[in-house]
C-alpha cells in the first residue's frame, strides 16, 4: 500500500512538471501581432534565471495553454503578463517605445536584444534619404510610439496600419474599416510627442 502511495505521488509530480514546462528551454512560441510577430524564447529566459513556475504558478501570470490569455499592451503597462518582469528594473520595460523592437519583428527581421544598442527600427525606409543617424534614431522612436498608441486604441485593433517617419513627419498607410478609423488614427498620431505632421495614405477596406 505504501509503495502504491509513493508511486501515485511520483505520478502526480511528473504530471505537474509536464504541465509547468509550457515553453521549456530550447523551445519557442510565437504570437501574431499588428506591430510585428513576438517570439517567446524559453532558452533566453532560462538563461536569465527564469523558471516556468515564475510565470505559470507563482504568481500565475499566464495560463498554460496559448490563446487562453488576452495579452494587451495596456495590461502589460499595468504590470500584468510580460509587464510583471519587463518593468524597466528586472528587465527592459514594456513602456519604453524604444524597446518595442526588442520583442516585435516584421518580415523575419528581429531587433537586437542588447538594451545598450541604439534603436534601429524599420522606420521610414521609403522616406529616409539624407537622414542623419541621430534623426534616424529619433524617427524610429516616434514610429514605435505611434504604433503603440494606435495598437492600444480598441477601435483600431482590426486595422492594418503601417507607420513610417521621416524627420518627425509621420506617414500612415494600410487598410482600415471606416472613415472614422482614418480620422482616429491621424488624431492619435498627431498627439504623439515629436510628431510634426501626419500624412494619410490609408484606404478603406474593399475600395482599393
C-alpha positions as CSV (number, residue, x, y, z in Angstrom):
1,X,0.0,0.0,0.0
2,X,2.8,2.3,0.9
3,X,4.6,1.6,-2.4
4,X,1.4,2.4,-4.3
5,X,1.0,5.7,-2.5
6,X,4.6,6.7,-3.3
7,X,4.1,5.8,-6.9
8,X,0.9,7.9,-7.0
9,X,2.8,10.9,-5.6
10,X,5.6,10.5,-8.2
11,X,3.0,10.2,-11.0
12,X,1.3,13.4,-9.8
13,X,4.6,15.2,-9.6
14,X,5.5,14.1,-13.1
15,X,2.2,15.4,-14.5
16,X,2.6,18.7,-12.7
17,X,6.1,19.1,-14.1
18,X,4.9,18.3,-17.5
19,X,2.2,21.0,-17.2
20,X,4.6,23.6,-15.9
21,X,7.0,23.2,-18.7
22,X,4.8,25.1,-21.2
23,X,7.7,26.6,-23.1
24,X,10.9,24.9,-21.8
25,X,14.4,25.9,-22.6
26,X,15.2,25.4,-26.3
27,X,11.6,25.9,-27.3
28,X,9.8,28.9,-28.6
29,X,6.2,30.1,-29.0
30,X,5.0,32.7,-31.5
31,X,2.3,35.4,-31.1
32,X,0.9,37.2,-34.1
33,X,0.7,41.0,-33.6
34,X,0.0,44.0,-35.8
35,X,3.2,45.6,-34.7
36,X,5.2,42.5,-35.6
37,X,5.4,38.9,-34.5
38,X,6.6,38.3,-31.0
39,X,8.6,35.1,-30.3
40,X,8.9,33.9,-26.7
41,X,12.2,32.1,-26.4
42,X,12.4,29.6,-23.5
43,X,16.2,29.4,-23.7
44,X,16.7,33.1,-23.4
45,X,14.5,33.4,-20.3
46,X,16.0,30.3,-18.7
47,X,19.5,31.8,-19.3
48,X,18.4,34.8,-17.2
49,X,17.3,32.5,-14.4
50,X,13.6,32.5,-15.1
51,X,11.7,29.3,-14.3
52,X,8.3,28.1,-15.7
53,X,6.8,28.3,-12.3
54,X,7.7,32.0,-12.0
55,X,5.1,32.9,-14.6
56,X,2.6,30.0,-14.5
57,X,2.2,29.3,-10.8
58,X,3.7,31.9,-8.5
59,X,2.3,34.2,-9.4
60,X,0.1,32.9,-12.2
61,X,0.8,35.5,-14.9
62,X,-0.1,33.2,-17.8
63,X,-2.4,30.3,-18.5
64,X,-0.7,27.1,-19.5
65,X,-2.3,27.0,-23.0
66,X,-1.6,29.5,-25.7
67,X,-4.6,31.6,-26.6
68,X,-6.2,31.4,-23.1
69,X,-4.9,34.9,-22.2
70,X,-5.9,38.2,-23.8
71,X,-2.5,39.9,-23.7
72,X,-2.6,43.6,-24.5
73,X,-0.1,46.4,-24.1
74,X,-2.5,48.2,-21.8
75,X,-2.4,45.2,-19.4
76,X,1.4,44.9,-19.6
77,X,1.7,48.6,-18.8
78,X,-0.2,47.8,-15.6
79,X,2.3,45.2,-14.6
80,X,0.4,42.2,-15.9
81,X,1.7,39.4,-18.2
82,X,5.2,40.2,-19.5
83,X,5.0,43.6,-17.8
84,X,5.4,41.9,-14.4
85,X,9.1,41.4,-15.1
86,X,9.6,43.8,-18.0
87,X,9.2,46.8,-15.8
88,X,12.5,48.6,-16.6
89,X,14.1,47.1,-13.4
90,X,14.1,43.3,-13.6
91,X,14.2,43.5,-17.4
92,X,13.8,46.2,-20.1
93,X,10.4,47.8,-19.8
94,X,7.4,47.4,-22.0
95,X,6.5,51.1,-21.6
96,X,9.6,52.4,-23.3
97,X,8.7,52.9,-27.0
98,X,12.4,52.5,-28.0
99,X,12.2,48.9,-26.7
100,X,9.3,47.8,-28.8
101,X,11.6,46.4,-31.5
102,X,13.3,44.1,-28.9
103,X,10.2,41.9,-29.0
104,X,8.3,42.8,-32.1
105,X,9.7,41.9,-35.5
106,X,8.4,42.0,-39.0
107,X,9.4,40.2,-42.2
108,X,11.6,37.8,-40.2
109,X,13.9,40.7,-39.1
110,X,14.5,40.7,-35.4
111,X,15.8,43.7,-33.5
112,X,19.0,43.4,-31.4
113,X,18.2,42.5,-27.8
114,X,21.0,44.4,-26.2
115,X,19.5,47.2,-24.2
116,X,22.5,49.3,-24.8
117,X,22.3,49.1,-28.6
118,X,20.9,52.1,-30.4
119,X,17.4,51.6,-31.7
120,X,17.3,50.8,-35.4
121,X,13.7,50.1,-36.0
122,X,12.5,49.5,-39.5
123,X,11.1,53.1,-39.7
124,X,10.7,55.4,-42.7
125,X,12.5,53.0,-45.1
126,X,10.9,54.7,-48.1
127,X,11.5,58.2,-46.7
128,X,14.9,58.1,-45.1
129,X,17.1,59.6,-47.8
130,X,19.6,62.2,-46.5
131,X,18.6,61.4,-42.9
132,X,21.4,61.6,-40.3
133,X,21.9,58.7,-37.8
134,X,20.6,60.9,-34.9
135,X,17.5,61.8,-36.9
136,X,17.0,58.1,-37.9
137,X,17.0,57.0,-34.2
138,X,14.6,59.8,-33.3
139,X,12.3,58.8,-36.1
140,X,12.4,55.1,-35.0
141,X,11.3,56.2,-31.5
142,X,8.4,58.2,-32.9
143,X,7.4,55.3,-35.2
144,X,7.4,53.0,-32.2
145,X,5.4,55.4,-30.1
146,X,2.7,55.9,-32.9
147,X,2.4,52.2,-33.4
148,X,2.0,51.6,-29.7
149,X,-0.6,54.3,-29.4
150,X,-2.6,53.0,-32.4
151,X,-2.4,49.5,-31.2
152,X,-3.9,50.5,-27.8
153,X,-6.9,52.1,-29.4
154,X,-9.7,49.5,-29.2
155,X,-11.5,50.7,-32.4
156,X,-8.3,50.2,-34.5
157,X,-7.4,46.7,-33.4
158,X,-8.6,45.1,-36.6
159,X,-7.0,47.8,-38.8
160,X,-3.8,47.1,-40.8
161,X,-1.9,50.4,-40.3
162,X,1.8,50.9,-41.3
163,X,3.7,53.7,-39.8
164,X,6.8,55.4,-41.3
165,X,8.5,58.6,-40.0
166,X,11.0,61.0,-41.7
167,X,12.3,63.9,-39.7
168,X,9.2,63.9,-37.4
169,X,6.8,63.7,-40.4
170,X,4.6,60.6,-40.0
171,X,3.1,58.7,-42.9
172,X,0.2,56.3,-42.2
173,X,-0.7,53.7,-44.7
174,X,-2.6,50.4,-44.9
175,X,-6.2,49.4,-44.6
176,X,-9.0,50.4,-42.2
177,X,-12.7,49.7,-41.9
178,X,-14.1,53.2,-41.9
179,X,-13.5,56.9,-42.4
180,X,-13.8,57.2,-38.6
181,X,-10.9,54.8,-38.2
182,X,-8.8,57.0,-40.5
183,X,-9.6,60.1,-38.6
184,X,-8.9,58.4,-35.3
185,X,-5.5,57.1,-36.4
186,X,-4.5,60.5,-37.7
187,X,-5.7,62.1,-34.4
188,X,-3.7,59.6,-32.4
189,X,-0.5,60.1,-34.5
190,X,-0.7,63.8,-34.1
191,X,-0.9,63.5,-30.3
192,X,2.4,61.7,-30.1
193,X,5.3,63.7,-28.8
194,X,7.8,64.6,-31.5
195,X,5.3,64.3,-34.4
196,X,5.5,67.4,-36.6
197,X,2.9,66.4,-39.2
198,X,0.8,63.4,-40.3
199,X,0.3,62.3,-43.9
200,X,-2.6,59.9,-44.5
201,X,-2.3,57.2,-47.1
202,X,-4.7,54.8,-45.5
203,X,-7.5,53.4,-47.6
204,X,-10.9,51.8,-46.7
205,X,-11.0,48.0,-47.0
206,X,-12.7,46.9,-50.1
207,X,-12.1,50.2,-52.0
208,X,-8.5,49.6,-53.2
